[in-house]
C-alpha cells in the first residue's frame, strides 16, 4: 500500500512541476504510442481519443477549441474504424 501511495505522490509532484514549465501535460495513456498499442490489440476506442483531445483543450487557453473541427462521432468515421 505504501508503494502505490508514494508512487501516486511522485506522479502528482511530477505533474505539478512539468505543467508550468511546458504549459501542458499529456498523460502517458493519452499518447499516440499508447493508442497504437491499443489499436494493435483491437482495443482502441474513439472515446479514448476524444477524452485525450478534451483533456488537452482544458489545459490552457491556447488549446481551447484546438480539436473543434474534429467530430469523432460521425457515422462515417465509426464505420471506417470498425471495418478495418
C-alpha positions as CSV (number, residue, x, y, z in Angstrom):
1,X,0.0,0.0,0.0
2,X,2.8,2.4,0.8
3,X,4.5,1.8,-2.5
4,X,1.4,2.8,-4.5
5,X,0.8,5.8,-2.3
6,X,4.4,7.1,-2.7
7,X,4.2,6.4,-6.5
8,X,1.0,8.5,-6.8
9,X,2.6,11.2,-4.7
10,X,5.6,11.3,-7.0
11,X,3.3,11.3,-10.1
12,X,1.3,14.3,-8.7
13,X,4.5,16.2,-7.9
14,X,5.9,15.5,-11.3
15,X,2.7,16.7,-13.0
16,X,2.8,19.9,-10.9
17,X,6.4,20.6,-11.9
18,X,6.2,19.8,-15.6
19,X,2.9,21.6,-16.5
20,X,4.1,25.1,-15.5
21,X,7.3,24.6,-17.5
22,X,5.7,23.2,-20.6
23,X,2.2,24.7,-20.4
24,X,0.5,21.4,-20.6
25,X,0.9,17.8,-19.6
26,X,-0.3,14.8,-21.6
27,X,-1.0,11.7,-19.5
28,X,1.0,8.6,-20.7
29,X,-2.2,6.8,-21.5
30,X,-3.2,9.6,-23.9
31,X,0.0,9.5,-26.0
32,X,-0.1,8.2,-29.6
33,X,2.1,5.3,-28.6
34,X,-0.5,4.1,-26.2
35,X,-3.3,4.4,-28.7
36,X,-1.2,2.5,-31.2
37,X,-0.7,-0.4,-28.8
38,X,-4.5,-0.5,-28.1
39,X,-5.2,-0.5,-31.8
40,X,-2.8,-3.3,-32.4
41,X,-4.6,-5.3,-29.7
42,X,-8.1,-4.4,-31.2
43,X,-8.8,-2.4,-28.0
44,X,-8.8,1.1,-29.5
45,X,-11.9,3.2,-28.9
46,X,-12.7,6.6,-30.4
47,X,-14.0,7.7,-27.0
48,X,-10.5,7.3,-25.6
49,X,-9.1,9.6,-28.3
50,X,-11.9,12.1,-27.7
51,X,-11.1,12.1,-23.9
52,X,-7.4,12.9,-24.8
53,X,-8.5,15.8,-27.0
54,X,-10.8,17.1,-24.3
55,X,-8.1,16.9,-21.6
56,X,-5.6,18.8,-23.7
57,X,-8.2,21.5,-24.6
58,X,-8.9,22.0,-20.9
59,X,-5.2,22.7,-20.1
60,X,-5.0,26.2,-21.4
61,X,-6.5,29.0,-23.4
62,X,-4.1,28.3,-26.3
63,X,-5.6,24.8,-26.7
64,X,-9.2,25.8,-26.4
65,X,-11.1,24.7,-29.5
66,X,-8.0,23.1,-31.0
67,X,-9.9,20.0,-32.0
68,X,-13.3,21.6,-32.5
69,X,-13.4,20.7,-36.2
70,X,-12.8,17.0,-35.5
71,X,-16.0,15.1,-34.9
72,X,-15.3,11.6,-33.8
73,X,-19.0,10.9,-33.5
74,X,-19.5,10.9,-37.3
75,X,-21.0,7.7,-38.6
76,X,-18.5,7.5,-41.4
77,X,-15.6,7.5,-39.0
78,X,-17.1,4.8,-36.8
79,X,-17.9,2.7,-39.8
80,X,-14.4,3.0,-41.2
81,X,-12.8,2.2,-37.8
82,X,-14.9,-0.9,-37.3
83,X,-14.5,-2.4,-40.8
84,X,-10.7,-2.2,-41.0
